[in-house]
Each structure stands twice: as C-alpha cells, then as structure tokens.
Amino acid sequence: MISFDDTVIEELLEKPYWIVDFLPKQVLKDSAGQYAAVEQYYLQEPQIMELRRKYLAIILKLNCYYDLAVSTDCGEHWSENPDPQTMEGWMLADASVRTLHVMITTQHTMMVLDFGDTYMTVYNPEEDLLQMFRMLAGSEGMFIWEPEAQV
C-alpha cells in the first residue's frame, strides 16, 4: 500500500504550480467582465459534471503513462492505480468526496481537484510532464496556465 506522510503533501503545496482550467489564462482581480457569475454558472449542474468528466479523462489518460496514487480523504489513505470505474465514481457520483489528491508517484508531482472549484491544480511538474498536461488538457478542450503571482 502506498502512503505519503503529511510532510510530503505540505512540501508539494509549497512548490510552483499550474492551473488546468476551462479558461485560457488567469482572470486578474481588476478584470472587466463577470468572472464570479460565470464561475457560479459552471459550478452548477450540468456544467460542473461536464468539467469533472474532462478532468476524469485527463487523469485516466495520464494514468496510461504514469502510476498514480489517489486519495479521497486528504491523504489519509491512498489507492494505487484505481480502476477507471472507481475514479469515475469518486469524481462523478460519490457526494462524500470533496477533494481528490492525485500523486504521480515517480515524478514528485501532485494534482489537487477541489470539487468546490472549476479548476485543477498541478504542483511541481517538470517540463516533460507539463508538456504532457498541455496535450491532455488540450485534448479535452481545457487549458493549462501558470498563475501571474504565486505566493
């Protein structure tokens, strides 16, 4: 059984990160438009399920190239390479799952998908993995971008 202690997760959360999103770049705080209203629209049914299906497809496709460890309980328990049906259940049907943590075990990279958000965060990807994310995100009509200011 795979496990990652809290220090590994905390360390990764401090690393540079990228955003996988339905928008092509970051919406800046002072931007014109109605980002908050659009975001709320996408957080409602059926739009949120469409987004989750896209993230599911990205993760499953990524699992064809890399071993993944997945946690549905903020890192308490990890499942190595869960089958596609299990992943689908966690992402689309299981109301108890609020956050999905996915470790790419050989890359020291973590993805976090908080079900209260419209985006997925990718922590610490190396350039070759980042290129893979660009291709996979693009295949689902999604984008990957680096935030303007990482705090």
LUMGU-882112 format. One record per atom (N, C-alpha, C): x, y, z; residue in three letters. Coordinates in steps of 0.02 Angstrom, whole numbers, plus 32768, in hexadecimal, padded with zeros to 4 digits. Layout:
// residues N
XYZala/...
// end
This chain:
// residues 151
802A7FC48000met/800080008000met/802C803E8000met/801B806D7FD6ile/804080AC7FD1ile/802780DB8007ile/805681018024ser/804381368052ser/80738170804Bser/805A81AA8058phe/808281E78057phe/8074820A8099phe/80A8821C80BDasp/809B823E80FCasp/808A828780EEasp/807182A88122asp/805B82EE811Basp/8093831C8103asp/80D1830C8115thr/810883388101thr/8112833880B5thr/810782FF8094val/810D82FB804Bval/80D88328802Bval/809A83218042ile/8064834A8027ile/807183948034ile/808383A58071glu/809183EC8081glu/80CA84078058glu/80FE83DF804Dglu/813783F48024glu/812184037FDCglu/80F783D77FC1leu/80DF83E17F7Cleu/80B2841F7F77leu/808B842C7FAAleu/805F84677FA9leu/808784A87FA8leu/80C684A67FBAglu/80F284E17FB9glu/811784E87F77glu/811384B77F4Blys/813784B87F0Blys/811184E17ED7lys/813384F37EA0pro/810F85167E6Apro/80D584EB7E51pro/80A1850C7E3Btyr/806684E87E24tyr/804A85067DE4tyr/802284DE7DC3trp/800084F07D85trp/7FB684E17D8Etrp/7F8D85047D67ile/7F4584FB7D6Bile/7F2B84DC7D2Aile/7F0484A77D30val/7EE0848B7CF7val/7E9984A77CFDval/7E8184C77CC8asp/7E4584EF7CCEasp/7E1E84F17C8Casp/7DE085067C8Fphe/7DB9850F7C51phe/7DC985537C32phe/7DEB857F7C57leu/7E0085C07C3Dleu/7E4985BD7C27leu/7E5C85E27BF2pro/7E9F85DC7BD7pro/7ED586007BFFpro/7EC2862D7C2Clys/7EF3864F7C56lys/7ED0866A7C94lys/7EF8867F7CC3gln/7EDE86977D03gln/7EB486D67CF9gln/7E7C86D97D1Dval/7E5487167D1Eval/7E6F87407D58val/7E88877B7D47leu/7EA687A57D7Aleu/7E7087C67DA5leu/7E8387D87DE2lys/7E5487F27E13lys/7E2C882E7DF9lys/7E4B885B7DD5asp/7E2988987DBEasp/7E0D88927D77asp/7E0688557D5Eser/7DEE884B7D1Aser/7DA688617D11ser/7D9888797CD5ala/7D5288877CC3ala/7D2F88447CBAala/7CEF88467CB0gly/7CCA88087CA6gly/7CAA87F07CE7gly/7C8F87B57CE4gln/7C6B879B7D1Egln/7C8387557D31gln/7CC387517D41tyr/7CE187107D51tyr/7CBA86EC7D88tyr/7CA9870D7DBEala/7C8786EC7DF6ala/7C4586CC7DDFala/7C1F86EF7DB6ala/7BDF86D47D9Eala/7BEA86987D70ala/7C1D869C7D45val/7C2C86657D17val/7C4486297D3Fval/7C6F86357D70glu/7C8785FE7D9Aglu/7C4D85DB7DBCglu/7C1F86017DD9gln/7BE585E47DFAgln/7BBA85BB7DC9gln/7BB485D37D8Ctyr/7B9085AE7D58tyr/7BB085697D4Dtyr/7BF385687D47tyr/7C1685297D3Btyr/7C1884FB7D77tyr/7C0B85157DB2leu/7C0984EB7DEEleu/7BC584C97DF8leu/7B9584D97DCDgln/7B5284BC7DD1gln/7B4B84817DA0gln/7B1A84567DADglu/7B09841F7D7Fglu/7AEB843C7D40glu/7AF684237D06pro/7B2183EA7CF6pro/7B6983FD7CE5pro/7B78843F7CE7gln/7BBA84567CD3gln/7BF284397CFEgln/7BE884347D40ile/7C1D841B7D6Bile/7C2D83D27D5Bile/7BFA83AB7D49met/7C0783657D37met/7C2D83607CF6met/7C1F838E7CC7glu/7C45838F7C89glu/7C8E839E7C97glu/7C9C83CE7CC3leu/7CE183DD7CD5leu/7D0383A27CF8leu/7CDF83847D27arg/7CFC834A7D4Aarg/7D0B83107D1Aarg/7CE083067CE9arg/7CED82D27CB7arg/7D2D82E07C90arg/7D39831F7C82lys/7D7683327C5Flys/7DB383257C8Blys/7DAF83377CCBtyr/7DE7832A7CF9tyr/7DF182DE7D01tyr/7DBB82B97D05leu/7DC082707D09leu/7DE582557CCCleu/7DD3826D7C91ala/7DF382567C53ala/7E3E82677C54ala/7E5082A27C6Bile/7E9782B57C6File/7EBC82877C9Eile/7EA0827A7CD9ile/7EC1824F7D0Aile/7EC782077CF0ile/7E9181ED7CD2leu/7E9481A97CB8leu/7EC781A37C7Fleu/7EC981D47C53lys/7EFB81D37C1Dlys/7F4181D77C3Alys/7F4B82017C6Dleu/7F8C82077C8Dleu/7FA181C47CACleu/7F71819F7CC6asn/7F7E815F7CE6asn/7F95812A7CB3asn/7F8C81377C74cys/7FA8810A7C40cys/7FF481107C3Dcys/800F81497C54tyr/805781567C4Ftyr/807B81537C92tyr/8056815F7CC8tyr/807581637D0Btyr/804B813C7D3Etyr/806D81217D70asp/804981057DA9asp/802E813F7DD2asp/7FF181387DEAleu/7FD1816C7E12leu/7FBC814F7E55leu/7FC181787E88ala/7FA581687EC9ala/7F70819D7ED7ala/7F3581877EECval/7EFC81B47EF3val/7EE181B07F3Aval/7ED381EB7F56ser/7EB581EF7F98ser/7E7582197F94ser/7E4181FF7FB4thr/7E0182237FB7thr/7DF5823F7FFDthr/7E268236802Aasp/7E1F824D806Fasp/7E5A82778087asp/7E7182A3805Bcys/7EA682D3806Acys/7EE782B2807Fcys/7EF582788063gly/7F358258806Egly/7F39822480A5gly/7F01821580C4glu/7F0181E280F9glu/7F0D819C80DBglu/7EEB818E80A3his/7EF1814E8081his/7EFC815A8037his/7F23812E8018trp/7F3381357FD1trp/7F2380F47FADtrp/7F0A80FA7F71ser/7EFD80C07F46ser/7F2C80C57F0Aser/7F5180907EFEglu/7F7F80917EC5glu/7F5A807A7E86glu/7F5F80A47E52asn/7F4180957E12asn/7EF9807A7E17asn/7ECC80A17E37pro/7E8780897E3Bpro/7E6A80807DF5pro/7E3D80507DEEasp/7E2180427DACasp/7DF6807D7D96asp/7DEC80847D54pro/7DC680BD7D3Apro/7D8080C57D57pro/7D5E808D7D64gln/7D1B80927D80gln/7D1C80AF7DC7gln/7D4F809D7DEEthr/7D5580B97E32thr/7D6281037E2Ethr/7D9081187E02met/7D9E815F7DF9met/7D5F81857DE4met/7D3A81687DB6glu/7CFC81877D9Fglu/7CCB818F7DD9glu/7CC5815C7E02gly/7C9881607E3Cgly/7CAC81987E6Cgly/7CED819C7E7Btrp/7D0581D17EA8trp/7CF882167E8Btrp/7D03821E7E4Amet/7D0082617E2Dmet/7CB982767E19met/7C8E82467E0Bleu/7C4C82587DF1leu/7C1182447E1Dleu/7C1A82157E49ala/7BE081FB7E6Dala/7BE481FE7EB9ala/7C1F81F87ED5asp/7C2781F27F1Dasp/7C2582377F3Easp/7BED82487F5Bala/7BE4828A7F7Aala/7C1182957FB6ala/7C2C82607FD4ser/7C578268800Eser/7C9D82807FFBser/7CB082797FBCval/7CF2828E7FA5val/7CEE82D97F95val/7D1583007FB8arg/7D1683497FAEarg/7D5783607F8Carg/7D8D833A7F96thr/7DCE834B7F79thr/7DF0830B7F64thr/7E0F830E7F29leu/7E3482D57F0Fleu/7E7D82E97F0Bleu/7EA982C27F2Bhis/7EF182CC7F25his/7F0C82937EFAhis/7F3482A47EC9val/7F5082727E9Cval/7F9B827D7E99val/7FC1824A7EADmet/800A824D7EAAmet/802282267E6Dmet/804F82457E48ile/807282207E14ile/80B182077E36ile/80B081C87E47thr/80DF81AC7E78thr/812881B37E63thr/813881B17E23thr/817E81B47E0Ethr/819581FC7DFFthr/8169822C7E01gln/817882707DECgln/817A82A37E24gln/816982917E61his/816582C07E99his/813782FB7E85his/80FE82E87E69thr/80CC83187E51thr/808983047E6Dthr/806183377E7Fmet/801F832A7E9Bmet/7FEC83567E78met/7FB183387E6Cmet/7F78835D7E52met/7F4483617E89met/7F2383997E8Fval/7EED83A17EC0val/7EB083BC7E9Bval/7E7983987EA3leu/7E3A83AC7E86leu/7E0883B47EBFleu/7DFB83F37ED1asp/7DCA84037F05asp/7D87840A7EE1asp/7D5683E37EF6phe/7D1683E27ED3phe/7CED84227EDBphe/7D0584527F03gly/7CE584937F08gly/7D0384C57ED8gly/7D3384AF7EAEasp/7D5484DA7E7Dasp/7D4784C17E36asp/7D5684EA7E06thr/7D4E84D77DC0thr/7D9184C17DA0thr/7DC784C47DC6tyr/7E0984B67DABtyr/7E2C847F7DD2tyr/7E6384667DB6met/7E8D84357DD8met/7ED384547DDEmet/7EF4844B7E17thr/7F3684657E22thr/7F69842D7E1Bthr/7FA0843B7DF8val/7FD6840A7DEFval/801584277E0Fval/802E84067E42tyr/8068841E7E68tyr/80A883FA7E51tyr/80DA84227E43asn/811E840A7E38asn/812883DF7DF9asn/810883F07DC1pro/811483C87D85pro/815683DB7D64pro/817C83A97D4Fglu/81B783B77D27glu/81A183C57CE0glu/81CE83DF7CB7glu/81BC83F77C74glu/819C83C17C49glu/81B783847C4Aasp/819B834F7C20asp/8154833D7C37asp/8148833C7C77leu/8106832E7C91leu/80D683697C82leu/80F083A57C87leu/80C883E07C77leu/80B283DE7C2Dleu/80DE83C87C02gln/80CC83C17BBBgln/8095838C7BB2gln/809983567BD8met/806583237BD6met/802283417BEDmet/802383687C23phe/7FE683887C3Aphe/7FCA83B77C05phe/7FF483DB7BE2arg/7FDC84077BADarg/7FB783E07B78arg/7FD483A87B63met/7FB4837F7B30met/7F7383617B48met/7F7383457B85leu/7F3783257BA0leu/7F0083587BADleu/7F1283927BC9ala/7EE083C67BD5ala/7EC283DD7B92ala/7EED83E77B61gly/7ED583FC7B1Fgly/7EA783C97AFFgly/7EB483897B0Bser/7E8983557AEEser/7E4383577B0Bser/7E3B83767B45glu/7DFA837C7B66glu/7DDD83C37B61glu/7DFD83ED7B37gly/7DE584317B30gly/7DF4845D7B6Cgly/7E2784497B92met/7E3B846E7BCEmet/7E7F848F7BC2met/7E9484B87BF1phe/7ED284DD7BECphe/7EFC84D27C2Cphe/7F3C84DF7C26ile/7F6784DE7C61ile/7F8F851F7C60ile/7F9085407C9Atrp/7FB4857F7C9Etrp/7FD385877CE4trp/800885B07CE5glu/802985BE7D25glu/800D85FE7D40glu/7FFA86007D80pro/7FDF863D7D9Dpro/801186777D99pro/7FF786B37D91glu/802186EF7D8Cglu/804E86F77DC9glu/803186F07E04ala/805886F97E42ala/804C86BC7E6Eala/808186977E79gln/807C865E7EA7gln/809786747EEAgln/806D86707F1Cval/808086877F5Fval/80A0864F7F86val/
// end
